[in-house]
Amino acid sequence: MKKNTVVFFIFFFLVFSFEKISSQVNPDRQWPSYRGNFSSGVMDNTNLPDSFNLKTMTNVRWKTEIPGLGLSSPVIWDNKIFITTAISEADKAGYKPGLYGDVTPVRDSSVHEWKVYCIDKNTGKIIWEQTSCKGIPAMKRHPKSTHANTSVATDGKYVVAFFGSEGLFCYDMKGNLLWKKSFGLLKSVWVVMKSAEWEFASSPIIYDGKLIIQCDVLDNSFVAAFDVKTGNQIWNTQRDEYTGWCTPNIYAYAGKTYIALNGYKNRGGYDLETGKEIWKMSGGGDIQIPTPIVGNDLIYFNSAHGKYSPIIAVKSNATGDITLKENETSNEYIKWSLPRGGSYMHTLLLYKNQLYNFNWNGSVTCLDPLTGKEIYNAKLGKTKSFIASAVASDGKIYIVDEEGTVYIIGAGDTFKLLAEIPMNDICMSVPALTDGMIIFRTQKYLIAVGKK
């Protein structure tokens, strides 16, 4: 074989090997759905700055205006950020931040456009945008809600946006619509006051080629799985459940994969392949919002509304009806539970062998995740209110209040407030973590914080 031919084959092999290696995606470095991998809110080794300043743009990589209103959190795959919004020139109400009990929906019946944006992670420039649908919203929204609450889900091939009663839409990574589905009117209302329309808020998730949606609504609640490539339904399991706003999660036991759903009448686990209910329990806050999280062979749940606000650690081998009896805090399948202390809005954060619970009024409780024993209790802000759940990276925990102040807390067994940084815009969405950046979504902007 001639020398030039050998050199060519070596060169070809090296190029092919490099392309193959570079095309392999590390799933741990992606933020594929609401609150990242398995809704954990955690990504270490991001090398974020200790502080930033939006006035001077210190450690701010870019700031991009997003029209309309949306509470969907940023979702990231490689160098693409996905975000949704609902745009109406007539809906001028915006958000109503603060601690209050007003349940009256915003009185608006104007035409909206539901959009999906794909944004370059490195520059903040819009790569593509697609209008999923246009019309008058089927449901009204709470003053703290929008018509685009759910975060998209992606697996690097498909991007799925769920706009509740307006439908389910699947795009490829270039923004081409592949399929869509309608489920009719999904009544996201407070069960004891049907006029309190608050809009849909359960985000989809993708796992092993399956798209999972949880629809706990006033009539005909269900959980369902679809082939994410085709949109074909794999299974649909009916649920006896009150209206809820929870996002599902995934857990595993003995080589099998299951779906964990928060709930009030029917908190439970379902077989990923068949949709069969594996276990269930009732009780808790009767307006269920937080997403379950997983770790230590446990599934952690919390909720708060009405008489009860529990935090519950369920074993991943649970089967049957595991509902606690009166005055019980544990049983064969519940490792521990606290009858009070859970959060109304916030998903728990499991980080560095500690379990953090944040509440609407800014209280922070750090627990031992194996026993539920309190490690410390502290308070953020003075009269602030919080809705967005916390995220963590490199020993730091980030949480934002509704007025847009970012609090950075040191992880550990003592409370340490490291920084308090104003963004000067209302913020009710969970930030997203990626290599070198944390992405915040405020009422008007998408903001990338990172070392320049």
C-alpha positions, 0 to 999 in steps of 0.5 A: 500500500502506498504511503499516501494511501496509508496517511489518507486512511489514518487521517480519515480514521482520526476525523471519523473518530473525532466526529463520533466522540464529539457527537456523543452527548453526556446526558448529565451535562444537559438540562432536558426538562423542568428543573433539569435531569430528573427535576433534580435542580442540580448540576455541579462543575459549572464554574459560575461567578460568585456574583453578577450585576445587571446594571454594569453587566458584570458577569452577564453574558447576554440579556434577551427580551422575550415577548408575552408572558410565560412561567416556563423554565429554560430548557437546554440541550447542547448550545440551544435554549428552549422557552415558551410564551403566550403573546397578547397585546391586549393582556396588560395585567402582567403578574401580581407578586406578593403574599395574598389569597386572591383566587380570582382569575385575570379577566382577559379573553383576548387572542393569544399566540403560543410560541416556542423559541430556540435561542443560542446559548452562547449569544442569546440570539433567537435561532428559530421561533414557531407559533404553535397555535393562535386563539382565545385561551380555553382557560383563564389564568391566575394573577401569578400564572400565564398561558405558557406555564409548562417547560418543554421537554427535549432529548436532543432529537425532539422538542415537546411543548404542552400548552394544556387545553391548546394542545401538545406539540412536537418539533425537531431541533430545527423547529419543524413541527412533527406532530400535534395532539389535542386533549380537549378542555383540560379544566385546571381549576380549584376543585372547591371553586370552579370559577377559580381558573388557574391554567395548566402547569404540568410539564412533559418529560421524555424518557427512553423514547417515551413522552409522559404527561400528567393531567390532573384536572377537574374531569377525567384526570389521567397519566399517559405515555406516547412514542415521542417520535410518532406521537402514537399513544402507548398507554393511558391510565385514568386517575381518581384525582383532584386538579393538580399542577405537578410534573411527573418524575422517573425512578427505578427499582430492581432493573425496572423503571417507574413514573412517580406522580404527586397527588392528594387523593392518589399520589403514586407510582406507575409502570413506565412500560404499561401504565399499571399503578404499582402503589398509591397513597392519599393525604397531603395538601389538597392543591398539589404542585411540587414535583417528586424527586428521587435519591437514596432509593427514596422518592421524596414528596411534599405539598401544602394546602388546607389542613396538611403540609407533609414531607414524605420519603417513600421507598422505591420498592413500594407496592399496594396502598401505602397510605399512613394510618392516623398518627403514623409517620412511617410504615413498611414502604414509607421510611419517614414523614413529617406531618407539617412543613411541606411547601405549597409551591416548591419542589424539594432540593436534594443536594450533597446528602441534605434535603432542602425545603423552601417555602412561599414566605422565604423560610428554608428548612434543611433536613437529613434525607434519611431520617427527616430530622431538622438540621436548621431552619432559616429565613430569606428576605423580610416581606418577600414571597417566593414561587420558583424552586431552587437549584444548586451547583458547586456547593451553592444553592440559588433561589429567586424571590418574586421581585427578582432578587437572587439569593445564593446560599452555601450548601451545608449543615449551617445557614450561610447567605453568600450573596443577595443580587437584584435583577429588578424584574419579576421572576417566578421561573426556575433558573437553568444550569449549564456549563459556565452559565446559569440562565434566569427567566424574568417577566421580560427577559432571558438572562445568561450569567457567567464569567466573561 
